[in-house]
């Protein structure tokens, strides 16, 4: 069995995509529902992308984004 080691470091050059998704979420003015999916084959970086996006939210508490707990 192969080990899956996700990372918060951008070894796969996802930076622009992380920025784009982050901006889309934060700039949602009308509070309308939003969803997006991450798909790819095993080992393509889905978990690393998600960790990088989370790191972006954790590091930008002044962005105006407020996490909602439903």
N, CA, C and O of each residue as an XYZ file, in Angstrom:
280
protein
N       0.844     -1.183      0.000
C       0.000      0.000      0.000
C       0.884      1.239      0.000
O       1.840      1.333      0.770
N       0.558      2.181     -0.866
C       1.302      3.438     -0.945
C       0.849      4.379      0.160
O      -0.319      4.378      0.551
N       1.759      5.163      0.648
C       1.433      6.158      1.657
C       1.033      7.454      0.964
O       1.619      7.843     -0.046
N       0.040      8.103      1.516
C      -0.422      9.379      0.989
C       0.009     10.457      1.972
O      -0.470     10.491      3.106
N       0.893     11.320      1.555
C       1.415     12.357      2.440
C       1.043     13.713      1.859
O       1.714     14.225      0.964
N      -0.050     14.295      2.388
C      -0.441     15.604      1.903
C       0.425     16.673      2.550
O       1.036     16.443      3.594
N       0.474     17.843      1.923
C       1.336     18.909      2.409
C       0.660     20.265      2.253
O      -0.201     20.453      1.393
N       1.066     21.199      3.096
C       0.613     22.581      2.956
C       1.565     23.372      2.067
O       1.252     24.494      1.669
N       2.717     22.801      1.754
C       3.685     23.459      0.885
C       3.269     23.251     -0.568
O       2.752     22.193     -0.926
N       3.495     24.251     -1.392
C       3.003     24.236     -2.768
C       4.007     23.589     -3.727
O       4.591     24.268     -4.571
N       4.198     22.295     -3.594
C       5.106     21.572     -4.483
C       4.501     21.337     -5.869
O       5.235     21.050     -6.815
N       3.198     21.451     -6.003
C       2.521     21.156     -7.265
C       2.037     22.415     -7.989
O       1.268     22.331     -8.947
N       2.492     23.575     -7.527
C       2.138     24.859     -8.147
C       0.629     25.095     -8.211
O       0.087     25.473     -9.250
N      -0.028     24.867     -7.091
C      -1.459     25.120     -6.982
C      -1.759     26.544     -6.520
O      -2.926     26.900     -6.359
N      -0.749     27.349     -6.307
C      -0.923     28.677     -5.717
C      -1.970     29.539     -6.400
O      -2.815     30.132     -5.728
N      -1.929     29.619     -7.726
C      -2.911     30.442     -8.445
C      -4.320     29.893     -8.286
O      -5.276     30.657     -8.155
N      -4.450     28.588     -8.296
C      -5.769     27.978     -8.145
C      -6.302     28.187     -6.723
O      -7.481     28.488     -6.539
N      -5.441     28.031     -5.730
C      -5.837     28.288     -4.338
C      -6.287     29.738     -4.200
O      -7.315     30.009     -3.581
N      -5.528     30.669     -4.770
C      -5.900     32.090     -4.713
C      -7.254     32.337     -5.367
O      -8.077     33.086     -4.839
N      -7.480     31.715     -6.503
C      -8.730     31.903     -7.233
C      -9.934     31.384     -6.450
O     -10.958     32.061     -6.357
N      -9.811     30.198     -5.897
C     -10.910     29.627     -5.104
C     -11.130     30.453     -3.846
O     -12.271     30.734     -3.480
N     -10.059     30.841     -3.186
C     -10.157     31.675     -1.979
C     -10.899     32.981     -2.300
O     -11.830     33.362     -1.590
N     -10.480     33.656     -3.371
C     -11.116     34.924     -3.744
C     -12.592     34.736     -4.076
O     -13.422     35.572     -3.718
N     -12.918     33.650     -4.755
C     -14.314     33.371     -5.098
C     -15.160     33.212     -3.838
O     -16.283     33.713     -3.776
N     -14.637     32.531     -2.857
C     -15.380     32.308     -1.611
C     -15.513     33.606     -0.815
O     -16.598     33.934     -0.336
N     -14.422     34.336     -0.677
C     -14.422     35.554      0.140
C     -15.245     36.672     -0.496
O     -15.884     37.446      0.216
N     -15.239     36.765     -1.811
C     -15.921     37.858     -2.493
C     -17.388     37.561     -2.785
O     -18.001     38.231     -3.617
N     -17.933     36.604     -2.135
C     -19.328     36.229     -2.329
C     -20.201     37.202     -1.538
O     -20.455     36.997     -0.351
N     -20.654     38.258     -2.203
C     -21.338     39.357     -1.531
C     -22.768     39.032     -1.107
O     -23.205     39.456     -0.037
N     -23.485     38.300     -1.915
C     -24.902     38.098     -1.631
C     -25.180     36.888     -0.743
O     -26.340     36.547     -0.510
N     -24.148     36.250     -0.257
C     -24.281     35.121      0.655
C     -25.071     33.964      0.036
O     -25.694     33.178      0.750
N     -25.041     33.867     -1.288
C     -25.725     32.776     -1.986
C     -24.944     31.473     -1.776
O     -23.736     31.505     -1.541
N     -25.618     30.353     -1.859
C     -24.921     29.075     -1.708
C     -23.828     28.913     -2.762
O     -23.977     29.363     -3.898
N     -22.759     28.284     -2.384
C     -21.623     28.077     -3.273
C     -21.045     26.702     -3.006
O     -20.908     26.288     -1.855
N     -20.713     26.010     -4.057
C     -20.031     24.728     -3.889
C     -19.012     24.559     -5.006
O     -19.182     25.098     -6.099
N     -17.982     23.827     -4.732
C     -17.007     23.471     -5.748
C     -16.467     22.097     -5.389
O     -16.532     21.675     -4.235
N     -15.944     21.417     -6.366
C     -15.438     20.065     -6.152
C     -13.972     19.975     -6.511
O     -13.460     20.744     -7.324
N     -13.319     19.031     -5.896
C     -11.924     18.733     -6.198
C     -11.900     17.292     -6.684
O     -12.211     16.368     -5.932
N     -11.530     17.109     -7.939
C     -11.481     15.739     -8.452
C     -10.134     15.492     -9.116
O      -9.490     16.413     -9.618
N      -9.736     14.263     -9.107
C      -8.472     13.876     -9.722
C      -8.138     12.460     -9.326
O      -8.742     11.898     -8.413
N      -7.199     11.901     -9.997
C      -6.791     10.531     -9.688
C      -6.005     10.501     -8.374
O      -5.611     11.536     -7.837
N      -5.797      9.295     -7.884
C      -5.069      9.115     -6.638
C      -3.674      9.713     -6.796
O      -2.981      9.445     -7.778
N      -3.276     10.515     -5.832
C      -1.936     11.089     -5.839
C      -1.797     12.362     -6.650
O      -0.684     12.854     -6.833
N      -2.903     12.910     -7.142
C      -2.812     14.109     -7.974
C      -2.752     15.401     -7.165
O      -2.531     16.468     -7.737
N      -2.946     15.330     -5.843
C      -2.789     16.507     -4.995
C      -4.068     17.088     -4.435
O      -4.074     18.234     -3.984
N      -5.152     16.329     -4.450
C      -6.441     16.844     -3.954
C      -6.354     17.247     -2.485
O      -6.792     18.336     -2.114
N      -5.802     16.392     -1.665
C      -5.694     16.687     -0.228
C      -4.725     17.840      0.026
O      -4.965     18.670      0.903
N      -3.646     17.895     -0.726
C      -2.692     19.000     -0.577
C      -3.335     20.321     -0.962
O      -3.114     21.336     -0.301
N      -4.134     20.317     -2.032
C      -4.855     21.527     -2.430
C      -5.775     21.985     -1.301
O      -5.797     23.167     -0.957
N      -6.528     21.058     -0.730
C      -7.454     21.400      0.351
C      -6.703     21.945      1.556
O      -7.163     22.895      2.190
N      -5.558     21.361      1.882
C      -4.761     21.859      3.012
C      -4.217     23.258      2.731
O      -4.170     24.099      3.628
N      -3.806     23.509      1.485
C      -3.308     24.837      1.137
C      -4.413     25.882      1.209
O      -4.176     27.010      1.640
N      -5.617     25.511      0.790
C      -6.750     26.427      0.874
C      -7.091     26.723      2.328
O      -7.354     27.874      2.677
N      -7.091     25.708      3.175
C      -7.337     25.916      4.601
C      -6.269     26.820      5.213
O      -6.577     27.704      6.014
N      -5.020     26.594      4.833
C      -3.924     27.428      5.336
C      -4.137     28.882      4.931
O      -3.852     29.794      5.707
N      -4.637     29.098      3.721
C      -4.903     30.455      3.242
C      -5.981     31.123      4.090
O      -5.850     32.296      4.440
N      -7.036     30.398      4.423
C      -8.083     30.956      5.282
C      -7.566     31.202      6.691
O      -7.868     32.233      7.292
N      -6.797     30.274      7.218
C      -6.264     30.437      8.573
C      -5.313     31.624      8.680
O      -5.229     32.265      9.727
N      -4.598     31.915      7.594
C      -3.621     33.000      7.605
C      -4.187     34.346      7.238
O      -3.463     35.341      7.286
N      -5.461     34.420      6.870
C      -6.065     35.680      6.431
C      -7.318     35.991      7.221
O      -8.400     36.133      6.651
N      -7.178     36.096      8.519
C      -8.342     36.370      9.358
C      -8.883     37.775      9.144
O     -10.010     38.070      9.542
N      -8.088     38.652      8.516
C      -8.531     40.028      8.276
C      -9.195     40.188      6.911
O      -9.418     41.317      6.472
N      -9.511     39.102      6.238
C     -10.059     39.166      4.883
C     -11.529     39.552      4.844
O     -12.067     39.820      3.770
N     -12.176     39.584      5.981
C     -13.601     39.856      5.998
C     -14.421     38.585      5.963
O     -15.638     38.622      6.148
N     -13.777     37.482      5.731
C     -14.480     36.189      5.721
C     -14.773     35.784      7.154
O     -13.892     35.811      8.013
N     -16.009     35.413      7.401
C     -16.378     34.941      8.731
C     -16.943     33.534      8.588
O     -17.913     33.297      7.867
N     -16.316     32.626      9.285
C     -16.765     31.239      9.213
C     -18.124     31.125      9.878
O     -18.354     31.672     10.956
N     -19.015     30.409      9.219
C     -20.357     30.207      9.757
C     -20.471     28.783     10.245
O     -20.058     27.843      9.566
N     -21.022     28.636     11.400
C     -21.248     27.311     11.964
C     -22.720     26.980     11.873
O     -23.544     27.598     12.547
N     -23.049     26.022     11.052
C     -24.450     25.642     10.863
C     -24.754     24.395     11.642
O     -25.885     23.910     11.614
